[in-house]
């Protein structure tokens, strides 16, 4: 039995854009027996306590993002990547309420629930291999305390720093970014931790 959330009710009532699409997606997800909550400021839907999907209103479209989308069979050829650095999540994108076909959405949701029931996990490349930029590798070799602190970070936090550093085209910019982040790394914080 799915449960509704007053926080999601408030989110839907405040929505100025994509409100009809959000309502239709929400009803479809609740009809599939998922529980809802407001997570990361968005309506999030779970099965047995595991996040399955989240509604994401964007400027150009409203999307339904599946946390383990790469494990789903893209039966209708509609799943889209979240971005170049995304390894797990895939989403359905909608630009109108009429574009949301309940049977199609339900088929993807049923697959996502089956993935959770089976206990399937995504094999994250970042956990197996993380290619450090030369500037970071050198900084870690020069500073053993920094190396110890960096390797003590979770794989996701390490990956966040590496993506930030490698996002710079010039070596001097990568070096400056590393220098700026050293206090946070030594404190055991990730890029977005406060």
Secondary structure, DSSP 8 states (H G I E B T S, - for coil): -----HHHHHHHHH--SSHHHHHHHHHHHHHTT-EEEEETTEEEEEETTEEEEEEEE-SS-EEEEETTGGGS--TTS--EES-TT-SS-EEEEESSGGG--HHHHHHHHHHHHHHHHHT-----HHHH-----HHHHHHHHH-HHHHHHHHHS-HHHHHHHHHHHHT-SSHHHHHHHHHHHHHHHHTT--TT--
